[in-house]
């Protein structure tokens, strides 16, 4: 038997997409922090070292590792250089 999709879900899902994901990569990484943290996640994904976050080869413990783990996972999923770090931010 087919279930009917609630009207609220039909309205909420496209609205959530427009608010959170539409043109998420229209602008490159901005500011000093966003490229820095993206680089740390990219290095973590490339090196396979999921314990020590590194920036230019030096240990970087400014933020908790969960952010870098989420970004590294997004980079491993080949989401792109601008989408991977932005999609992982809670």
PyMOL commands that set and color helices and strands:
alter all, ss='L'
color gray80, all
select helices_A, chain A and resi 7-20+31-47+65-76+83-87
alter helices_A, ss='H'
color red, helices_A
select strands_A, chain A and resi 54-55+58-59
alter strands_A, ss='S'
color yellow, strands_A
deselect
rebuild
show_as cartoon
